[in-house]
Amino acid sequence: MVVILVALAGGGFAVWKSPVGDKIRSQQNQSESGELVRMELVGLGDIVRTVSAPGSIEPLTNVQISSQVSARVLAVPFREGDKVKAGDVVIRLDPQDLVAILDSAKAGLRGQQARLGGSEARLINARLEFERLRSLYETGDVTKSELDMAEANYLQAQSDKEALEHGIDQAQAQIDQAEQDLANTTIASPIDGVITALNAEVGETVIVGTTNNPGSVIMEIADLSNMLLRAAVDEANIAPVEVGQEATVYINAYSEREYAGTVRRIGLKRQVSNDGTGTFEVEIGLELSEGETLFSGLSASTDIAVERVFDAIRVPTQAVLDRRVDDLPFDVRTGSELVDTNKTFARVVYKVVDGKTIVTPVRVGASDLTGSQILEGLVEGDEIVIGPFRVLVNLKTDQSVRDEEKVEAEKKAEEARREAEKAAEDAAEAGDEADADPDTDPATEDTSETEAEAEAVNAGEG
């Protein structure tokens, strides 16, 4: 739009408007009958098909510290949240009762050893008596019954000695057990980590677990620098998941960040939740920065990349619609190999040619959260309708449409044109007021008239 100020003989100005603006308005009025839609040119892009699953963040190594003896807690050197090294003493138990048990076992051993000496003496005596009577029996000086009695006494003495020897071994084993129990009153950390839970205090008594009664868990120590996500993948989605696949982990507590991970283990046994849903546990190792730690038990979710397609014909998933085959135009229904007349629905998109829609059957490949791969039906550079969804669901073929972005740009251009016209009119009115002012400097007035005349001449030549 060109606006020219023309100086008139009476000292005023006139505004001449170019017909370009009228032509733009005429074109806009002609196109206002089309439906406003969002359009996009079909291009190439990557498709990453993912499997999503919820889960929780847990340490790769988590140790539950329990007592192997029943005793009273004597000292707890570390508190929850403290860092410990492998070998650091984390619990001390009262050893008094166990010391008494050890002393008793040692005394029992000494008694068994003393009895063994007497048993050996009896065995020697029984053996000598048996040998003497056997010699006398050979000469006929003793009866067979006397010899048998001597042999029985000898065998009994031998058995008593062996029993005492086994009793000594048993007493020694009791001593070893008592010494081990006494050593277990001092509990050290098996790993480098952080104390994540402390369930006992000084003065409390811890117990040893049995088959039907779990023992006391005094504390938990975890390596928070190596974390993983235990995800529950629905049984319908577990088939494409494999060890080594990349995953993106979203932790609810850190919504501004995404964590990279790798599938490291897939559970082989189906687990059933309270609502009857079947899932499989998948462990995803997280990649953390040097020195970074995470809290244990945080809620999270993951997207596991199970398929990647590069440089594919990619369109927004919303643009792909299901249309009843019977509702498609006859030439599309019968002329396209992508329409299976034996099925109820066909996948289509709407191309835009010369401002009108054309329903186009397509064959869809891999899909992700936002885009879908088109295997057949579209080529790079095709213009398609991608939204809004409320328009897409009712869109028909051969329907006039307008691009929302272009319409919005034209509106802004029209507003800018109107503002320019108004500014020019305001400038013209200001010039008229200046000519009517008697206090105007003649020299200035002559200069203004000369400049206006020059602008008018230049405009005429243009």
Buried (B, 14 or more C-beta within 10 A) or exposed (E): BEBBBBBEEEBBBEBEBEEEBEEBEEEBEEEEEBBBBBBBEBEEBEBBBBBBBBBBBBBBBBBEBBBBBBBBBBEBEBEEEEBBEEEBEBBBBBBEBBBEBBEEBBEBBEEBBEBBEEBBEBBEEBBEBBEEBEEBBEEEEBEEEEBEBBBEBBBEBBEBBEBBBEBBEBBBEBBEEBBEBBEBBBBEBBBBBBBBBBBBEEEEEBBBEEEEEEBBBBBBBBBBBBBBBBBBBBBEBBEEBEEEBBBBBBBEEBEEEEBEBBBEEBBEEEEEEEEEEEBBBBBBBBEBEEEEBBEBEBEBBBBBBBBBBEEBBBBBBBBBBEBEBEEBEEEBBEEBEBBEEEEEBBBBBBBBEEEBBBBBBBEBBBBBEEBBBBBBBBEEEBBBBBBEEEBBEEBEBEBEBBBBEEBEEBEEEBEEBEEBBEEBBEEBEEBBEBBEEEEEEEEEBEEBBEEBEEBBEEEEEE
